[in-house]
């Protein structure tokens, strides 16, 4: 899946978790709430994985 890769890449550019969450809120308007909810779920897992790697 591409979303985890893009989340990690975005964090590597200096974006915060909150920045990413905010972007997903905007995506919800265009892609639909179910898609955004799925993105939030994926992001949560990616953030947990990244935190565990530190």
C-alpha positions in Angstrom: 0.0 0.0 0.0 1.3 3.5 -0.8 -0.2 5.4 2.1 2.4 4.1 4.7 5.3 5.0 2.4 3.9 8.5 1.8 3.3 9.0 5.5 6.9 8.0 6.4 8.2 10.2 3.6 6.2 13.2 4.8 7.4 12.8 8.3 11.0 12.6 7.0 10.4 16.1 5.4 9.7 17.5 8.8 5.9 17.3 8.8 4.4 16.5 12.2 1.8 13.9 13.0 -0.7 16.7 13.4 0.1 18.0 10.0 -0.6 14.6 8.5 -3.9 14.3 10.4 -4.9 17.8 9.2 -4.2 16.8 5.6 -6.4 13.7 6.1 -9.2 15.9 7.4 -9.1 17.9 4.1 -9.0 14.6 2.1 -12.2 13.5 3.8 -14.1 16.3 2.1 -13.0 15.1 -1.4 -12.4 11.4 -1.0 -15.2 10.7 1.5 -15.2 10.0 5.2 -14.8 6.2 4.9 -11.6 6.7 2.9 -10.3 9.2 5.3 -11.1 7.0 8.3 -9.1 4.2 6.6 -6.2 6.6 6.1 -6.3 7.6 9.8 -6.3 3.9 10.7 -3.2 3.3 8.5 -1.5 6.4 9.8 -2.0 5.3 13.4 -0.3 2.0 12.6 2.5 3.7 10.8 3.1 6.2 13.7 3.2 3.3 16.2 5.7 1.4 14.0 7.8 4.5 13.6 7.7 5.2 17.4 8.8 1.6 18.1 11.7 1.9 15.8 13.2 4.8 17.7 
